[in-house]
Amino acid sequence: MRAFRLTSLLSLAAALAAQTPTPAPAAATPAAPTQAPAAQAPAAQAPAAPKLDPAAWDHFGEGIGYANTGATKLADVLANPTAFTGKTVRIEAPVTAVCQTKGCWMHLGSQQPPVMVKFKDYAFFVPKDASGRTTIVEGVMTLKQETVEQTRHYLEDAGKHDEAQKVTEGRKLYHFLASGVAMAKAGAAKEPSFDVFGTGITGAVPLAEVLKNPEQFTGKTVRVEAPITAVCQTKGCWMHLGSQQPPVMVKFKDYAFFVPKDASGRTTIVEGVMTLKQETVEQTRHYLEDAGKHDEAQKVTEGRKLYHFLASGVAIQKPAK
């Protein structure tokens, strides 16, 4: 009897064991993969400095970025050129000539000889119609003696073929090798790039185009863009436009506003009426006195005949920051 019970208990236990699922063996934990050493991250590059307002300036080469100090006006550079030669500098000046073959060089300033600007590594050119616009160049200036052949070559490039044939001696002048150039856009006169006076201005005809056919522009309201080459040093009540002789004389309607006395070298757009006038000896002397040219004023024996412009509105490009 006891054997029967024991057998029954063993059978029951075996049956229960058969119904209980055998747990699956635990999966082996995979070994962590061996990671290759991380590649050296490239050094972060400093962000490029923002360039002068592209709405007002065209950039060439490296362009011209904002800096703690702005460009030095060409007149100040030429007053002490040894302080600026052989080092990287920025210069602001009017463009007075451009290579008419490729745009591979340009002249700065109306003085003679001009400053010759060429472009580093021949890597970029400027527009061939850029004369009369204000530019800022960054690079290195050196004093160079051109050969006769070089001087003739540059005159040929400028379209001055007759003058080139007369050259018997190379020019000695400052050369500027520019890595970056910013050039004021033609006709761009918007805040914050321009200071405005009177009614202000937008859009204009370059002075060089006006003077090709001045009769087309006289006696009517027109807008003209040009470099400022002189300003009344007493009040700022008149200014000269262009490096040609005689310049265009700009005065301001109703004597209602004046311009900064240090505006020479900046680009301006003026709106008003242009007329051809014969100044008296007294008027010509007066304007020369106002410009601080006292010795020249005393030598005047005949009044100038030149275009006068009575401006109702003026925009003057802000100095580069």
LUMSELUM-449658 format. One line per field, with one value per residue (C-alpha): z, x, y; residue in one letter; residue number from 1; chain. Coordinates in pm, 1 decimal. Layout:
LUMSELUM-449658
up Z;...
east X;...
north Y;...
r a;...
k NUM;...
c A;...
***
This chain:
LUMSELUM-449658
up 0.0;98.3;-217.4;-423.1;-262.1;-316.5;-677.2;-724.5;-568.7;-791.1;-1098.3;-1000.1;-948.6;-1287.7;-1455.1;-1293.2;-1395.4;-1754.0;-1758.8;-1619.3;-1909.0;-1879.4;-1868.6;-2168.0;-2088.4;-2041.1;-2354.1;-2323.0;-2293.1;-2611.1;-2558.9;-2619.2;-2966.7;-2975.7;-3105.0;-3333.0;-3188.9;-3281.0;-3578.3;-3488.3;-3543.3;-3774.2;-3594.4;-3608.4;-3845.9;-3728.9;-3905.1;-4186.5;-4090.3;-4234.4;-4536.9;-4589.1;-4669.3;-4995.3;-5076.3;-5117.8;-5209.8;-5477.0;-5345.9;-5544.4;-5437.2;-5059.2;-5043.7;-4754.4;-4413.3;-4117.1;-3891.8;-3579.7;-3794.8;-4134.6;-4450.1;-4467.2;-4727.0;-5013.8;-4950.2;-4595.8;-4724.1;-4978.6;-4716.8;-4541.8;-4776.1;-4593.5;-4299.4;-4528.5;-4756.4;-4714.5;-4484.8;-4521.6;-4525.4;-4636.5;-4857.1;-4969.5;-5291.5;-5613.0;-5912.2;-6192.7;-6458.6;-6528.7;-6771.8;-7075.4;-7190.2;-6889.7;-6585.2;-6442.8;-6290.7;-6184.6;-6089.3;-5765.1;-5720.1;-5949.0;-5852.1;-6097.1;-6105.1;-5975.2;-5747.1;-5959.8;-5816.4;-5939.5;-5803.9;-5612.2;-5811.2;-6106.3;-5931.5;-6000.5;-6209.8;-6163.8;-6396.3;-6686.4;-6632.2;-6264.1;-6309.0;-6087.5;-5818.9;-5469.0;-5377.3;-5068.6;-5132.4;-4891.2;-4963.0;-4971.0;-5125.5;-5261.6;-5461.4;-5804.3;-6108.3;-6427.0;-6743.3;-7057.3;-7188.5;-6876.0;-6881.3;-7250.1;-7188.6;-6915.9;-7129.5;-7419.4;-7182.4;-7082.3;-7447.8;-7451.2;-7763.9;-7871.6;-7521.9;-7508.2;-7822.0;-7664.3;-7355.5;-7329.2;-6957.4;-6723.7;-6441.7;-6076.7;-5876.2;-5593.3;-5682.1;-5463.5;-5470.7;-5356.1;-5202.6;-5157.4;-5310.8;-5229.7;-5478.3;-5413.3;-5622.9;-5891.6;-5801.1;-5457.4;-5212.6;-4924.7;-4550.7;-4376.2;-4652.1;-4730.1;-4526.4;-4678.1;-4690.4;-4813.2;-4976.4;-5015.2;-5328.2;-5496.3;-5836.0;-6068.8;-6388.9;-6344.9;-6392.9;-6671.0;-6876.8;-6806.0;-6924.0;-7251.5;-7355.7;-7101.9;-7317.4;-7265.8;-6889.9;-6852.9;-6759.0;-6623.9;-6300.5;-6308.5;-6070.1;-6095.4;-5914.8;-5870.8;-5631.7;-5416.7;-5479.5;-5269.3;-5006.8;-4873.3;-4560.7;-4408.4;-4384.8;-4619.5;-4837.2;-5172.1;-5312.2;-5628.9;-5825.6;-6039.7;-6096.6;-6436.8;-6474.1;-6419.0;-6174.0;-6143.8;-5870.4;-5650.6;-5431.8;-5222.6;-5292.1;-5076.1;-4871.2;-4676.3;-4590.5;-4588.5;-4621.0;-4402.8;-4460.1;-4457.4;-4733.4;-5002.6;-5145.6;-5077.3;-5343.8;-5368.0;-5559.7;-5615.9;-5752.1;-5898.5;-6204.9;-6387.6;-6584.0;-6753.6;-6581.8;-6620.5;-6280.1;-6216.4;-6097.1;-5750.7;-5742.1;-5848.4;-5589.8;-5322.8;-5384.2;-5383.4;-5052.3;-4913.3;-5018.6;-4830.0;-5153.2;-5063.5;-5280.5;-5584.3;-5522.9;-5541.7;-5886.3;-6047.4;-6330.0;-6506.7;-6376.3;-6443.6;-6691.4;-6549.9;-6479.3;-6166.7;-6004.8;-5772.3;-5558.4;-5376.3;-5239.9;-5169.0;-5055.4;-4948.2;-4890.0;-4525.4;-4439.9;-4415.0;-4059.0
east 0.0;276.9;463.9;158.3;127.4;494.6;470.1;166.9;348.1;649.0;426.0;249.2;577.9;705.0;385.5;415.1;777.0;687.0;430.2;673.5;870.5;1244.5;1382.1;1600.1;1962.2;2054.9;2204.2;2563.1;2625.0;2805.0;3142.2;3151.2;3290.8;3636.8;3601.2;3857.4;4009.6;3803.4;3936.3;4088.1;3819.8;3935.7;4010.6;3717.0;3778.4;3709.6;3405.2;3488.4;3461.8;3148.1;3214.1;3113.4;2742.9;2694.2;2393.3;2631.8;2964.1;3076.2;3353.6;3644.2;3916.5;3896.3;3674.0;3685.4;3555.2;3455.9;3749.6;3825.5;3979.9;3857.1;4040.4;4274.2;4190.9;4438.7;4516.8;4630.3;4838.5;5018.6;5084.4;5314.7;5360.1;5658.0;5426.8;5215.5;5466.6;5578.8;5291.8;4931.6;4705.3;4357.8;4311.5;3993.5;4003.7;3818.8;3895.1;4026.4;4123.8;4084.7;4257.6;4028.3;4158.0;4071.0;4015.6;4342.3;4462.1;4320.2;4441.9;4350.6;4332.1;4348.7;4707.1;4990.9;5121.4;4828.9;4857.1;4864.6;4664.6;4716.3;4553.8;4732.8;4815.5;4622.2;4327.0;4051.8;3971.4;3743.1;3477.9;3622.7;3361.0;3450.9;3610.1;3441.7;3339.4;3486.5;3695.2;3860.6;4165.6;4359.6;4715.3;5075.4;5202.0;5553.9;5733.2;5834.2;6018.0;5845.7;6038.9;5948.7;5785.8;5573.8;5451.2;5365.2;5187.7;4963.8;4878.8;4788.2;4567.8;4394.0;4323.4;4571.9;4756.8;4887.9;5016.1;5185.6;5387.2;5529.9;5672.5;6051.4;6089.1;5914.8;5699.4;5805.7;5491.5;5333.9;5211.9;4955.1;4918.8;4560.8;4435.7;4085.4;3878.5;3539.7;3385.1;3085.6;2792.4;2685.0;2354.3;2322.0;2217.7;2032.8;2062.2;2270.3;2531.5;2472.6;2416.2;2135.5;2088.5;1791.8;1543.6;1797.4;1859.1;1838.8;1988.6;2193.6;2397.7;2778.5;2942.3;3165.3;2855.4;2704.3;3016.0;3026.8;2706.1;2638.5;2379.2;2151.7;2154.3;2154.4;1848.0;1651.3;1629.1;1883.4;2067.0;2444.3;2688.0;3051.9;3347.6;3370.5;3702.7;3666.7;3434.2;3394.3;3609.6;3418.1;3067.6;3039.4;2809.7;2944.3;3143.6;3329.6;3257.3;3508.5;3882.1;3846.9;3930.1;3729.1;3522.0;3143.8;3046.1;2754.6;2562.9;2254.8;1903.2;1787.1;2107.6;1896.3;2162.9;2538.3;2759.8;3049.7;3371.1;3566.3;3358.6;3629.5;3708.1;3361.5;3104.2;2796.8;2469.5;2310.3;1969.3;1898.8;1952.3;2283.1;2369.6;2682.2;2800.8;3074.0;3207.6;3344.0;3701.9;3561.9;3351.3;3638.4;3867.9;3598.6;3554.6;3931.0;3957.4;3676.2;3874.3;4179.4;4373.2;4474.6;4786.0;4600.3;4316.9;4554.3;4674.4;4328.4;4287.7;3989.7;3675.4;3615.3;3357.3;3213.3;2900.1;2709.8;2466.6;2192.1;2109.0;1778.8;1892.9;2225.8;2338.5;2700.6;2848.5;2927.8;3295.7;3402.8;3392.3
north 0.0;234.7;136.9;220.4;563.7;635.9;530.8;754.2;1050.2;998.4;974.6;1297.9;1477.5;1361.4;1480.5;1825.4;1850.1;1769.7;2054.8;2314.1;2481.2;2461.2;2817.6;2903.1;2945.9;3310.7;3461.7;3545.1;3917.1;4019.0;4171.3;4543.7;4603.5;4747.4;5103.7;5254.6;5569.7;5875.8;6069.3;6403.1;6667.0;6944.1;7267.3;7504.5;7792.4;8143.2;8287.5;8524.2;8888.7;9051.4;9266.4;9626.7;9661.5;9463.0;9680.0;9971.3;9808.1;9562.0;9334.7;9188.4;8945.4;8909.6;9215.7;9460.6;9361.1;9574.4;9649.9;9846.1;10114.0;10225.8;10317.8;10616.0;10876.6;10892.1;11259.8;11173.4;10881.1;11098.4;11365.9;11114.5;10816.4;10665.4;10586.9;10365.4;10192.5;9833.0;9728.9;9616.8;9923.3;10028.3;10333.1;10507.9;10709.9;10792.7;10570.0;10790.7;10533.8;10160.4;9924.3;9914.7;9577.0;9359.0;9579.4;9441.8;9770.4;10106.1;10453.7;10628.0;11004.6;11304.0;11395.2;11334.3;11075.1;10869.3;10566.5;10249.5;9958.2;9603.2;9286.5;9011.9;8697.4;8841.0;8671.5;8924.3;9229.9;9532.5;9677.9;9874.0;10147.0;10201.7;10546.7;10805.3;10556.0;10549.8;10247.7;10101.9;9886.5;9667.2;9562.5;9681.7;10007.0;10053.1;10322.6;10195.6;10321.8;10205.6;10140.6;10330.8;10012.9;9970.6;10329.6;10302.7;9971.5;10117.8;10420.7;10190.8;9987.7;10311.3;10390.5;10683.5;10575.4;10916.8;10991.3;10650.2;10725.2;11041.8;10868.7;10891.4;10824.0;10580.6;10711.8;10697.7;10639.6;10444.7;10095.9;9921.7;9542.0;9481.6;9157.6;9296.2;9574.4;9725.3;9964.1;10185.6;10071.2;10316.5;10477.2;10315.2;10583.9;10425.8;10439.5;10320.7;10361.7;10728.5;11042.7;11247.4;11625.3;11827.1;11588.9;11305.5;11095.5;10751.6;10661.1;10882.9;10927.4;10914.7;11256.3;11122.9;11042.7;11384.7;11567.6;11372.1;11548.5;11826.3;12002.5;11702.7;11759.8;12139.6;12342.2;12044.6;11848.6;11566.1;11333.9;11309.2;11078.0;11180.9;11192.1;11505.3;11677.4;11995.3;12145.1;12499.3;12506.9;12796.6;12648.2;12351.5;12562.1;12437.8;12145.2;12046.8;11730.4;11542.9;11564.9;11733.4;12103.2;12305.1;12098.7;12108.8;12357.5;12244.6;12487.6;12416.6;12543.6;12834.7;12804.0;12553.1;12295.1;12242.8;11934.5;11812.6;12004.7;11676.6;11513.1;11529.0;11186.3;11044.1;10963.7;11183.7;11186.3;11525.6;11618.2;11959.0;12179.1;12225.0;12537.1;12674.5;12992.2;13250.2;13349.8;13695.1;13737.1;13816.9;13499.2;13275.8;13435.0;13397.5;13025.8;12967.8;13153.9;12936.8;12629.9;12755.9;12825.7;13180.1;13206.4;13071.9;13317.4;13613.0;13505.2;13499.9;13750.2;13590.5;13425.0;13056.1;12931.5;12611.6;12413.2;12511.5;12270.8;12397.9;12095.8;12041.0;11705.5;11539.1;11193.9;11142.0;10801.6;10738.7;10697.9;10332.7;10201.9
r m;r;a;f;r;l;t;s;l;l;s;l;a;a;a;l;a;a;q;t;p;t;p;a;p;a;a;a;t;p;a;a;p;t;q;a;p;a;a;q;a;p;a;a;q;a;p;a;a;p;k;l;d;p;a;a;w;d;h;f;g;e;g;i;g;y;a;n;t;g;a;t;k;l;a;d;v;l;a;n;p;t;a;f;t;g;k;t;v;r;i;e;a;p;v;t;a;v;c;q;t;k;g;c;w;m;h;l;g;s;q;q;p;p;v;m;v;k;f;k;d;y;a;f;f;v;p;k;d;a;s;g;r;t;t;i;v;e;g;v;m;t;l;k;q;e;t;v;e;q;t;r;h;y;l;e;d;a;g;k;h;d;e;a;q;k;v;t;e;g;r;k;l;y;h;f;l;a;s;g;v;a;m;a;k;a;g;a;a;k;e;p;s;f;d;v;f;g;t;g;i;t;g;a;v;p;l;a;e;v;l;k;n;p;e;q;f;t;g;k;t;v;r;v;e;a;p;i;t;a;v;c;q;t;k;g;c;w;m;h;l;g;s;q;q;p;p;v;m;v;k;f;k;d;y;a;f;f;v;p;k;d;a;s;g;r;t;t;i;v;e;g;v;m;t;l;k;q;e;t;v;e;q;t;r;h;y;l;e;d;a;g;k;h;d;e;a;q;k;v;t;e;g;r;k;l;y;h;f;l;a;s;g;v;a;i;q;k;p;a;k
k 1;2;3;4;5;6;7;8;9;10;11;12;13;14;15;16;17;18;19;20;21;22;23;24;25;26;27;28;29;30;31;32;33;34;35;36;37;38;39;40;41;42;43;44;45;46;47;48;49;50;51;52;53;54;55;56;57;58;59;60;61;62;63;64;65;66;67;68;69;70;71;72;73;74;75;76;77;78;79;80;81;82;83;84;85;86;87;88;89;90;91;92;93;94;95;96;97;98;99;100;101;102;103;104;105;106;107;108;109;110;111;112;113;114;115;116;117;118;119;120;121;122;123;124;125;126;127;128;129;130;131;132;133;134;135;136;137;138;139;140;141;142;143;144;145;146;147;148;149;150;151;152;153;154;155;156;157;158;159;160;161;162;163;164;165;166;167;168;169;170;171;172;173;174;175;176;177;178;179;180;181;182;183;184;185;186;187;188;189;190;191;192;193;194;195;196;197;198;199;200;201;202;203;204;205;206;207;208;209;210;211;212;213;214;215;216;217;218;219;220;221;222;223;224;225;226;227;228;229;230;231;232;233;234;235;236;237;238;239;240;241;242;243;244;245;246;247;248;249;250;251;252;253;254;255;256;257;258;259;260;261;262;263;264;265;266;267;268;269;270;271;272;273;274;275;276;277;278;279;280;281;282;283;284;285;286;287;288;289;290;291;292;293;294;295;296;297;298;299;300;301;302;303;304;305;306;307;308;309;310;311;312;313;314;315;316;317;318;319;320;321
c A;A;A;A;A;A;A;A;A;A;A;A;A;A;A;A;A;A;A;A;A;A;A;A;A;A;A;A;A;A;A;A;A;A;A;A;A;A;A;A;A;A;A;A;A;A;A;A;A;A;A;A;A;A;A;A;A;A;A;A;A;A;A;A;A;A;A;A;A;A;A;A;A;A;A;A;A;A;A;A;A;A;A;A;A;A;A;A;A;A;A;A;A;A;A;A;A;A;A;A;A;A;A;A;A;A;A;A;A;A;A;A;A;A;A;A;A;A;A;A;A;A;A;A;A;A;A;A;A;A;A;A;A;A;A;A;A;A;A;A;A;A;A;A;A;A;A;A;A;A;A;A;A;A;A;A;A;A;A;A;A;A;A;A;A;A;A;A;A;A;A;A;A;A;A;A;A;A;A;A;A;A;A;A;A;A;A;A;A;A;A;A;A;A;A;A;A;A;A;A;A;A;A;A;A;A;A;A;A;A;A;A;A;A;A;A;A;A;A;A;A;A;A;A;A;A;A;A;A;A;A;A;A;A;A;A;A;A;A;A;A;A;A;A;A;A;A;A;A;A;A;A;A;A;A;A;A;A;A;A;A;A;A;A;A;A;A;A;A;A;A;A;A;A;A;A;A;A;A;A;A;A;A;A;A;A;A;A;A;A;A;A;A;A;A;A;A;A;A;A;A;A;A;A;A;A;A;A;A;A;A;A;A;A;A;A;A;A;A;A;A
***
